[in-house]
Amino acid sequence: MTEPYAVPVPKGYRVGVWEVREPIATGAFGSVYEGRRTGDLVGEELPRTAALKFLPTGTGTPRQLAHLRELVDREVELHRRLSRPRLIRMYDTLTVDDPSRPVLDGATVLVLEKAERSLSAQLSAAPRPAAGPALLAQICEGLAQLHRAGWVHGDLKPANVLLMKDGSARLADFNMAAELEGTHAYTPAFSTPDYTPPELLWSEIGARGRQIRPSADVWAFGVLAHLVLTDSFPLPGGTPTARRDAAAAYARGSDELRLSPQLPDTWREIVRDCLARTHADRIGTDALLRRVEKAAGTGRSPRLPRTLLPRRRRAAVALGSAVATVAMAALGYGISSWADPGAKGGKGSGAVSAYGASELRMDKGVPVQYRRLIVDSAHDCLQREVSPVLLAAMLKVESNFDPNLSDPSAGAEGEYGIARWTPSVLRWWIRPDGVAASATPTPPLSPAVSIPAMGRYLCAIEPRLETSLPGDRRVLLAAAYRTSYKKVNAAGGVPPKYRAYAARVAHYLKEYAPSGKK
């Protein structure tokens, strides 16, 4: 099963001194390829191979470009300002000038260090690696380097820790990073729930984004350390949404932090101090580094044993292993799906995540980066009609999966984001605890906020639809989302004004349903 690359670049294409070789990874907007340096450069310290991250900053809608340009600028600015041993290195930034190729013309290319694999891959191969403490010491050293320089990472997680050929670790993917202005920095309103501290889960979003402190990275490190050392998350729950709700209950004081009994005592106190209920009570980064180094027994500049990384294999090695290594290394570059290096045709090939495949077709155009969010949001509702297929069908019809949709003309306030929320309405559904946000959210409205809110709203109105209404109840729910459940009840079904909309939802309900479940 394959899907096209966001930025298709033919093998052999030249950009600067680099020749594009095999595809590595792709995401919603950017794609990563292996690059080979051409010729001998006098006085230049460039590697023979690198990772070329193509970002189409010259094409797309104005809103998409503004969002992407902001993320690129964040990443480039950090790389230009900081050069630290524990941060993935950026060698250069290039701009493609090629009017004959409109998709590539104007694209920004980041020339980055090429990694061997990510921490995600390592944990998949060895959920509790023997070198885990030394690895955590290196990660913590990277955080300390960032924080001392006045920056917050903002998205620390296993996918954004890369392991290099020499056995060293690097922090990567800095498009959420931000420079401190006093005690705070400002980042886009997006985060990975499992690694987000409670105070940021439903924080207000201002014109400059969301306020964040270095303590957010400390919380994320505590979660990551618990995962590396015990192969489990520190908060209970079978899904990220359930664990997010557990974090909220813990922060409110209605539940206690129950760490795994497999966590060594020395590390237990470290993790507990990272996961303090409030940001003010969390351990500072420098003190954390000293304690982590002592617990790991590494001292300064801990180095991972080479046995942590895969040995070189003969050409006849099983393809599956090679795919996994390349795949997971790609995640740290901020990319979500990856190439199969053995696939015919090279460019444009990508393995598709199978998460939720039993409930949602993986080959009908539902973007890979939203599938987990769609499935988990549907699972949070006990009403069986609120399914991954329904959420996917509605997102398709509402916005064509455009996370940056902006329609100011739709009513007094307009509609925004992938689920076309009116901000003052979203305020009532943005929090899973049923309490309205203290302020109306300001666009842009991220998918991480919009999609779960859609699931919560549908879950709340389903019991309010009359049971005697004819037709597919899922379609009735969609119509109620677009207008209101009261109008659907009063019309005895889908109101005439919304029948075309309902017909499109019905079409995609069939399109996205797995075989045998239509």
HUKAUR-V54602 format. One record per backbone hydrogen bond with DSSP energy under -1.0 kcal/mol. CO is the residue of the C=O (numbers start at 1). NH is the residue of the N-H. E is the energy in kcal/mol with one decimal. If there is no record, write none. Layout:
BEGIN
{{CO,NH,E} {CO,NH,E}}
END
This chain:
BEGIN
{{10,13,-2.0} {13,20,-3.0} {15,18,-2.0} {17,38,-2.9} {18,15,-2.5} {19,36,-2.6} {20,12,-3.0} {22,34,-3.2} {24,339,-2.1} {25,32,-3.1} {26,337,-3.7} {30,27,-2.6} {31,54,-3.2} {32,24,-2.9} {32,25,-2.0} {33,52,-3.4} {34,21,-3.4} {35,50,-2.0} {36,19,-2.4} {48,37,-3.0} {50,35,-3.0} {51,112,-2.9} {52,33,-2.3} {53,110,-2.3} {54,31,-2.0} {55,57,-2.7} {55,108,-2.9} {56,59,-1.2} {61,65,-2.8} {62,66,-2.2} {63,67,-2.1} {64,68,-2.8} {65,69,-3.1} {66,70,-1.8} {67,71,-1.9} {68,72,-2.6} {69,73,-2.7} {70,74,-2.1} {71,75,-2.0} {72,76,-3.0} {73,77,-2.6} {74,78,-2.1} {75,79,-2.2} {76,80,-2.6} {77,81,-2.0} {78,82,-2.6} {84,87,-1.7} {86,171,-3.2} {89,113,-2.2} {92,111,-2.7} {94,109,-3.0} {96,106,-2.8} {98,101,-2.3} {101,104,-1.0} {101,105,-2.5} {104,107,-2.7} {107,96,-2.6} {108,55,-3.1} {109,94,-2.5} {110,53,-2.7} {111,91,-2.9} {111,92,-1.1} {112,51,-2.8} {117,163,-3.5} {118,122,-2.0} {119,123,-2.7} {120,124,-1.6} {121,125,-2.0} {122,126,-2.9} {129,132,-2.0} {131,135,-2.4} {132,136,-2.6} {133,137,-1.9} {134,138,-1.7} {135,139,-2.2} {136,140,-2.7} {137,141,-2.0} {138,142,-2.0} {139,143,-2.0} {140,144,-2.5} {141,145,-2.2} {142,146,-2.0} {143,147,-3.0} {144,148,-2.6} {145,149,-1.1} {146,151,-2.2} {147,150,-1.4} {150,180,-3.3} {152,178,-2.0} {157,160,-1.8} {158,161,-1.5} {160,172,-2.5} {161,119,-2.5} {162,170,-2.7} {163,116,-2.2} {163,117,-1.6} {164,167,-1.5} {168,164,-3.2} {170,162,-2.8} {171,88,-3.1} {174,177,-1.0} {178,152,-2.5} {184,181,-4.3} {185,212,-2.3} {187,210,-3.3} {188,190,-2.4} {192,195,-2.0} {193,196,-1.6} {197,200,-1.9} {198,201,-1.1} {206,209,-1.5} {209,206,-2.3} {210,187,-2.4} {212,185,-2.3} {213,216,-1.8} {214,218,-1.5} {215,219,-2.2} {216,220,-2.1} {217,221,-2.3} {218,222,-2.0} {219,223,-2.0} {220,224,-2.6} {221,225,-3.0} {222,226,-2.0} {223,227,-2.1} {224,228,-2.6} {225,229,-2.3} {226,230,-1.7} {227,231,-2.2} {239,243,-2.3} {240,244,-2.2} {241,245,-2.2} {242,246,-2.0} {243,247,-2.0} {244,248,-1.9} {245,249,-2.3} {246,250,-2.3} {247,251,-2.4} {248,252,-2.0} {249,254,-1.8} {260,263,-1.7} {264,268,-2.4} {265,269,-1.6} {266,270,-1.1} {267,271,-3.0} {268,272,-2.4} {269,273,-2.0} {270,274,-1.6} {271,275,-2.1} {273,283,-1.3} {279,282,-1.1} {284,288,-2.4} {285,289,-2.5} {286,290,-2.0} {287,291,-2.0} {288,292,-2.7} {289,293,-2.7} {290,294,-1.8} {291,295,-2.5} {292,296,-2.5} {293,297,-1.3} {293,298,-1.7} {305,308,-2.0} {306,309,-1.5} {314,317,-2.1} {318,322,-1.1} {319,323,-2.7} {320,324,-2.2} {321,325,-2.1} {322,326,-2.3} {323,327,-3.0} {324,328,-2.5} {325,329,-1.8} {326,330,-1.6} {330,333,-2.0} {331,334,-1.9} {337,26,-5.1} {338,351,-2.6} {340,343,-2.3} {343,346,-1.3} {345,347,-1.2} {346,349,-1.3} {354,357,-2.2} {356,359,-2.0} {356,360,-1.4} {367,370,-1.7} {370,374,-2.5} {371,375,-2.7} {372,376,-2.9} {373,377,-2.1} {374,378,-2.0} {375,379,-2.1} {378,381,-1.6} {383,386,-1.5} {385,387,-1.6} {387,391,-2.3} {388,392,-2.6} {389,393,-2.6} {390,394,-2.5} {391,395,-2.5} {392,396,-2.2} {393,397,-2.1} {394,398,-3.2} {395,399,-2.2} {395,401,-1.4} {396,400,-1.3} {402,405,-1.3} {405,417,-2.5} {407,410,-1.7} {407,415,-1.8} {409,411,-1.6} {415,407,-2.6} {416,421,-2.4} {417,420,-1.6} {421,416,-2.2} {422,425,-1.5} {422,426,-2.4} {423,427,-1.6} {425,428,-1.6} {426,429,-2.0} {426,430,-1.3} {427,437,-2.7} {431,434,-1.1} {446,449,-1.1} {446,450,-3.0} {447,451,-2.3} {449,453,-1.5} {450,454,-2.0} {451,455,-2.0} {452,456,-2.3} {453,457,-2.5} {454,458,-2.5} {455,459,-2.2} {456,460,-1.8} {457,461,-2.0} {458,462,-1.7} {462,465,-1.3} {466,469,-1.2} {472,476,-1.9} {473,477,-2.2} {474,478,-2.1} {475,479,-2.3} {476,480,-2.3} {477,481,-2.1} {478,482,-1.9} {479,483,-2.2} {484,488,-1.7} {485,489,-2.5} {486,490,-2.4} {487,491,-1.9} {488,493,-2.0} {495,498,-2.1} {496,499,-1.4} {498,502,-2.5} {499,503,-2.3} {500,504,-1.7} {501,505,-2.1} {502,506,-2.5} {503,507,-1.9} {504,508,-2.1} {505,509,-2.0} {506,510,-1.4} {507,511,-2.0} {508,512,-2.5} {512,361,-2.9} {514,517,-2.2}}
END
